[in-house]
Amino acid sequence: MKRLSKNFSKKKTLQSLVRTALRCWETDKGWRAIAELQMRGSPRTFAIATRLARSASWRRRSLGLYIASQLRQRRGPSSGEYAVAETQKLLLEGLDDRHLDVVRAAVSGLGHRPHPAALNDLVRLATHHHDRLRWDVTVSLGRYEQPVAIEALLRLAADPDDAVRDWATFGLGSLQSSDTPDIRAALWRNLNDQDVDVRGEALVGLAVRHDERAVEYLLEHLSPESRVLELDAAEALATRRLLGPLQAVADALTDRERDGYWFGRLQAAIEACSANAN
């Protein structure tokens, strides 16, 4: 059987990629086609994205916005983001679309290409009844540092949907540089969340702020079953108080377990704690 090239989509025309993205909507093949379209920043690709974004078909409008959201040039002296202001205008228009999926595409794009004019709409949509849209909003709000964005993330960190809480906690803990009592309170609350990913993001958020409660938590919970986020938190805290427990975890591992990404994160945590005199 003839093998397909790993980068077969790079050989396809723009029209062919558009057809593939529409025919294979929300599949891996469709997203690969969109990713390739995003890497072909040019006046022609932008014109196609604009035409799609103003189509009568909601799926075509969504595709146009997904292309616009990360339109880039792959190589050459002009490599990097392409037509930022022009694509931001398309994305802002998409926030007022009548179809949920088009709005989701616009919201997602305005996370990749933030614009101050989008903020009020993003905050408004943070209370939408559809959890997939709230998730998109949560991801995008992590790129906005204005107080109103942080207030929205604080509310979303208590959202009933696990995935929304996870991303809101990540946004507050790792993407935002602000350090306020309200942020710490939300992170501390989510350290006891029912969802393990939410707990991990909350722990990292406290650790990067050098909150002593994160040290106490790790002293109680570090073990060979610890997840990567716990090891990342230990590395961020970089305190000798954690060196003994981390070394005990390493000593309990078999030779077969002393390999791979997880073990690398454990070593990084041990090195960080060893280098700190405190």
N, C-alpha and C positions, 0 to 999 in steps of 0.2 A: 504494500500500500504506500502511495506517495505521501511523504510527510509534509505537513504545512509549515511554512516558515513561522518562526516564533513571532516575527514582526510583520506578519502578512498584511495587517491593516495599513502599514505605511505605504504599501504599493497601490492602495485603492484610491479611486478618484473621490473628490468631495461629494459628488452626487451619490456614489455608491455607498459611502459611509453614512450619509443621511438616510438612505433607504434601509441600510442595515440597522441603524439606531431605531428607526420607526417600526420596522418589522419585528425586531427582537427587543421590544420595549421592556425595561426593567429586568433584563437578563444580563449575565456576565458578558455575552457577546455584544449586546447593545451598549453597555457601559464602556466596553473597550473601543467601540466605534466613536462614542462621544469623546473619550479621552484623546483619541487621535485627532478628531476635529478641533479640539481645544488647542492642540499643539501646532496647528497650521494657521497661525495668525497672519492675516493678509487682508487687503481691501475686499477681495473676493469672498473670503470666509466670513468676514464681518457682514457683508451684504447678504449672504445666505442666512446668517443668524438673525439679522434684522427682518428679513422676509418671513422666516419661520415664526419669529416672535409676534408678528402681526397677522398671522394666518387665522382663518376661521376655525381651524381644528385645535382643540386644547392640547392635544399631544404634540403637534407641530410647534405650538407656542412654547410649551414646556421645553422641547428640544432646543429651540432657539435660545432660550434663557440659560439652559445648561451649557451650551457652547459659549455663550457670551461670558458666563461667570468665571471662566478660567482661560480665556483666549490668550494664547502665548505664541511666540516664535521660538522654534526649537533651537536654532543655531544662527551663527553669523553675528555681525556687529550690532544688530538690533534684537538679539535674543532676549527673552524675558517677557513680561506682561505686555499685551498689545491692546491698544485702543481702550485704555482704562476708563476715561471719562465718558466715552461714547457707550461702552457696555454698561456702565453704571446707570446711565439714563434709561437704557432698555430695562434693566433690572428694577429700577424704581417704578417704571410704568407697570411692570408685572405685579407689583403689590396690590394693585387695584383690580386685578383680573377677577372674573366671575367664577372661574374654576379653581377648586382647591389645589390641584396638582400644579397648576401654573404658578399660583401663589407660593407653593412650596419651593419650586425651582427658583423663583425670585428671591425668596428668603435665604435659601442656600447660597445663591450667588452673592448676596450682600454680606455674607460672612467671609467669602473669599475676597470680595472687593468692597470693603466697608465704605459707607457714605453717611455723613451726619443726617442727611435728609431722611434716611430710612429708619432712624431710631424710634421715633414716635410710633410708627406702624409696627415695628418689631415688638415694642413693649405692649401695644394693644393686642397683637396676635399671641402674646405669651399666655393669654387667658382663653385661647380658643378651645372649643370642646374636643377637637380632633387631636389625639395624642401624637400622631406623626408630625403634624404641623408644629405643635408645641416643641417637639424634639428638634426640628429644623431651626426654630427660633432660638432655642437654648444653645445650640451649637454656634449659631451666628453671633449671639450676644456676647460670647466669650471674646470677640474681637473688638468690642466697644468698651471703653474705660470710663465713660461718663457715669456719674452717680445714679442716673435713672436706669442705666443698664444693669448696674450692680444690684439695685433694688429689685429689678425684675428677676435676676438670677437668684437672689435670696428667696423669693417666692417660689421659683421653680425648683429650688433645692428641697422643697417640701411637697413637690408634685406627687399625685397618686401613682404615676407611671414610673417604674423602676429606671427605664432608660433615660427619661427626662431628668430624674433626680441625679443619676450618674453623671450626665454631661453638665448639669448645673453645678454640681459639686466640683467637678474637674475645672469648670470655668472659674469658679470662685477661688478654688484652692491653688491652681497651677497657672492658669492663663492671666488672671488678674494679679497685679502687683500690690493692690491696696491691702492694707492691714488694719481692719477696724474691729471693734468689739462685736458688731453684728455679724461680720464674716466669721470670726472665730467661734461665735456661738452656734452658727449654722453648721460649721465643720464639726464641732464637738458633738452636736446633736446627731449628725449623720455618721459619726463614728460608731454609733449603736444601731445603724440602719439594718433592716432585714436583708438587704441586698449586699453581697460580699464586695461587688465592684464599687458601690457607693461608699462602703466602709473604707476601702483602700484609698479612694480618692480623697476622702475626708482626712485620713491619716497623713497622706503626703502634703495636703494643704496646711495642716497644723505643723508638720515637720519643717517645711520651708520657712515658716514663720518662727521657728525655734520655740514652739510652745512646749513647755515642760510636760504637759499632759500626754503628748505624743511619746515622750521617753518612757513614762510610766506604763503606757499601753504596751509598748514594745517589750519592756522588761517582763511583762506578764504573758505576752503572746508569741514571742519569737520561738520558732521550732523548725525542724526539717520540713514541715508542711507549710511554712510561711510562703505567701505569694510574693511575686516580684514587687508589687507596690509597697509591701512592708519592708523589703530590703532597700527599695529606693528611699523610703522615709528614713531608715536608719542611716543611709549615706548622707542625706540632707542634714540630719541632726549632727552627725560627726562628733559624737561625744564618747569619751572613754567608758562611760557607764554602760554602754551597749557592747563594748568590745568582748567581754567575757561571754555573754549569751550568744553573740554571733560566732565566736570561736567554738563554742560548744556545739552549735549547729553544724559547723564545718567538720568537727571531729567525729560527729555521729554519722557522716556520710560514708557510703561504700566507695571504692575506687571507681566503679561504674558511674556513680552519681556525681563525681568530680569533673564534670564536663558540661558544656552547653551554656545557653544564655543565662539560665537561672543561677548556675554556679558562678558565672562571671559577675552577676549582680551581687551575689554574696561576697565575693572577693573585693569588689569595689566598696561595699559597705565596711568591711573589715579594715581596708586600707584607710578609708576616710576617718574612721574612729581611732585608728592607731596613730594617725598623724596629728590628732588634736590632743593638746596637753590637758584639756579640761575634762 
